[in-house]
Amino acid sequence: MSIDLFDELMVEFVRRRVDGAWDDDRSASDRWLAPRLHYALRLTRREAADRLSWAWIANRQLEVVQWRWADANGEVATDRLVGPIHKQAFARLWWGAELFRNGADYSTVERAFVLQDLPNSYLHRPLVRCRSLALGLLDVLVPEATEGTAGTAADVNELARVLNLVTAGSPPEIETGFQQDDRTGYLRWVGTPAARPSSWQALPIGPEVEDTTGRSVAAGIEIARRARDLARTSSADGGKS
């Protein structure tokens, strides 16, 4: 695992932080860092599942972890250093980018980190390994600016609960056409050294792979909308549905 470009990225991240880029909302730094971290730190999913590697990275960037996650007493919860992928400080960013990117397009990753409850509630769930459903969830919970407003924490958590009911006995891949990850294309990208960008300002370009189709994403959106409608019905009748 090469970390040279990652180290350069973190130097830029710290520079922006010191300049006050995220003083008003530290969680907003996740939207900036997640796609760029995924671009710079090219891992297979097997490598990214190794908690020891993420713990090593967190200790290497301990000042950043403390800035982002320390509580009012200056303490950082243990799971931000050695926890599961939806908790660990850097693993959650990498996996958020991996699961919510749309091929080479990282703009969907930025949307995934608008609501902190979204990565917290979904990254560890097998359902979002279906990329088309993951993108469908964004359509419902964090629509693009021209389409509507983002949901609430309650919306995120209730939808996560209801999705288990909607997909019971019928995994999302059935409706999305059994669309599979383009493993060959992704491994080719992992094995290609990341080019150093002239500036970290613009979003980088992710792996040029064919992990989704228009049809599969449309089906993922339909599943997410069906779950949203059921969640609203359940909420309206006091959770009896």
Sequence and secondary structure as in RCSB ss.txt:
>XXXX:A:sequence
MSIDLFDELMVEFVRRRVDGAWDDDRSASDRWLAPRLHYALRLTRREAADRLSWAWIANRQLEVVQWRWADANGE
VATDRLVGPIHKQAFARLWWGAELFRNGADYSTVERAFVLQDLPNSYLHRPLVRCRSLALGLLDVLVPEATEGTA
GTAADVNELARVLNLVTAGSPPEIETGFQQDDRTGYLRWVGTPAARPSSWQALPIGPEVEDTTGRSVAAGIEIAR
RARDLARTSSADGGKS
>XXXX:A:secstr
   HHHHHHHHHHHHHHHTTTTSS TTHHHHHHHHHHHHHS   HHHHT HHHHHHHHHHTHHHHHHHH  TTS 
  THHHH  TTTSTTHHHHHHHHHH BTTB HHHHHHTTSTHHHHHHTTSGGGGSHHHHHHHHHHHS  TTT   
  HHHHHHHHHHHHHHTTTS HHHHTTS    HHHHHHHHTS     S SSS           HHHHHHHHHHHH
HHHHHHHHHHHTTS  
